Amino acid sequence: MSSIDTRAPFFPNTKTAKEEVQQARQMRQLKRNSYERSQELNHQTAKDAKVTIPDAIKDFSRIKKAADMAPPVDNSAKIAQLKAQIQSGTYQPDYDAIADQILANEY
C-alpha cells in the first residue's frame, strides 16, 4: 500500500492541509521560468515548432475521406458476366478504349 495520500484534506485548516498548500505553492514557483528564459525558449522553439502541410496532401486527405464514406461498389455481377463471355469466346474487347486508357495513363 502506498504511503502517499492523494485525497483532498477533509479539514482545510489542519496542519497537514496547510503544509500541502504551502508545498503546492513552492512547486508552482519552482516550475516557472524567468521572463528572459521564457522568451529564449519561445524564440528557440518557434523555429522548430512550425509544420506546414502541402496542399496536395490536404487534397489527398479530403479525397480519401470522401472515398471512405462512399458506399462499397458491388461489381460481382459484371465480373461474372465478363468471365462467362471469356470462357464462351464471345468477349469482344474495345481496342480503342484500351488504347485511350493506355495513352491517358502514360501521358
C-alpha positions as CSV (number, residue, x, y, z in Angstrom):
1,M,0.0,0.0,0.0
2,S,1.3,3.5,-0.9
3,S,2.1,5.9,1.8
4,I,1.1,8.9,-0.4
5,D,-2.4,10.3,0.5
6,T,-4.0,11.6,-2.7
7,R,-7.3,12.5,-1.1
8,A,-8.2,16.2,-0.5
9,P,-7.8,17.3,3.1
10,F,-11.0,16.9,4.9
11,F,-10.3,19.7,7.4
12,P,-8.8,22.6,5.4
13,N,-7.3,24.4,8.4
14,T,-5.3,21.4,9.8
15,K,-1.6,21.4,9.9
16,T,-1.3,18.8,7.1
17,A,-3.6,20.8,4.8
18,K,-1.6,24.0,5.4
19,E,1.6,22.1,4.6
20,E,0.1,20.7,1.4
21,V,-0.9,24.2,0.3
22,Q,2.5,25.5,1.1
23,Q,4.2,22.7,-0.8
24,A,1.9,23.3,-3.8
25,R,2.8,27.0,-3.9
26,Q,6.5,26.2,-3.7
27,M,6.2,23.7,-6.6
28,R,4.5,26.3,-8.7
29,Q,7.2,28.8,-8.0
30,L,9.9,26.3,-8.9
31,K,8.4,25.4,-12.2
32,R,8.2,28.9,-13.5
33,N,10.9,30.2,-15.8
34,S,12.1,33.8,-15.6
35,Y,10.8,36.1,-18.3
36,E,14.1,36.1,-20.1
37,R,14.3,32.3,-20.1
38,S,10.7,32.1,-21.3
39,Q,11.4,34.4,-24.2
40,E,14.5,32.5,-25.0
41,L,12.6,29.2,-25.1
42,N,9.8,30.7,-27.2
43,H,12.4,32.0,-29.7
44,Q,14.2,28.7,-30.0
45,T,11.1,26.6,-30.3
46,A,9.4,29.0,-32.8
47,K,11.8,27.9,-35.5
48,D,11.3,24.2,-34.9
49,A,7.6,24.1,-34.0
50,K,6.3,25.2,-37.4
51,V,4.7,22.5,-39.5
52,T,3.4,23.1,-43.0
53,I,1.3,20.6,-44.8
54,P,1.3,20.8,-48.6
55,D,-2.0,21.4,-50.4
56,A,-1.6,18.2,-52.3
57,I,-1.6,16.2,-49.0
58,K,-4.6,18.1,-47.8
59,D,-6.4,17.4,-51.1
60,F,-5.5,13.7,-50.8
61,S,-6.9,13.6,-47.3
62,R,-10.2,15.1,-48.4
63,I,-10.4,12.7,-51.3
64,K,-9.6,9.7,-49.1
65,K,-12.3,10.8,-46.6
66,A,-14.9,11.0,-49.4
67,A,-13.9,7.7,-50.8
68,D,-14.1,6.0,-47.4
69,M,-17.5,7.5,-46.8
70,A,-18.9,6.3,-50.2
71,P,-20.8,3.1,-50.2
72,P,-19.0,0.0,-51.5
73,V,-19.4,-0.9,-55.2
74,D,-20.5,-4.4,-56.0
75,N,-19.0,-5.4,-59.4
76,S,-19.6,-9.2,-58.8
77,A,-22.3,-9.4,-61.5
78,K,-20.2,-7.6,-64.1
79,I,-17.2,-9.8,-63.3
80,A,-19.3,-12.9,-63.6
81,Q,-20.7,-11.8,-66.9
82,L,-17.2,-11.0,-68.3
83,K,-15.9,-14.4,-67.1
84,A,-18.7,-16.1,-68.8
85,Q,-18.1,-14.2,-72.1
86,I,-14.4,-15.0,-72.0
87,Q,-15.0,-18.7,-71.3
88,S,-17.6,-18.9,-74.1
89,G,-15.3,-17.0,-76.5
90,T,-17.8,-14.2,-77.1
91,Y,-15.9,-11.4,-75.4
92,Q,-15.0,-8.6,-77.8
93,P,-12.7,-6.0,-76.2
94,D,-13.0,-2.4,-77.2
95,Y,-9.5,-1.8,-78.6
96,D,-10.0,2.0,-79.0
97,A,-11.0,2.4,-75.3
98,I,-8.0,0.3,-74.2
99,A,-5.6,2.4,-76.3
100,D,-7.1,5.6,-74.9
101,Q,-6.6,4.4,-71.4
102,I,-3.0,3.4,-72.1
103,L,-2.3,6.8,-73.6
104,A,-4.1,8.6,-70.7
105,N,-2.0,6.7,-68.1
106,E,1.3,7.2,-69.9
107,Y,1.0,10.9,-70.6
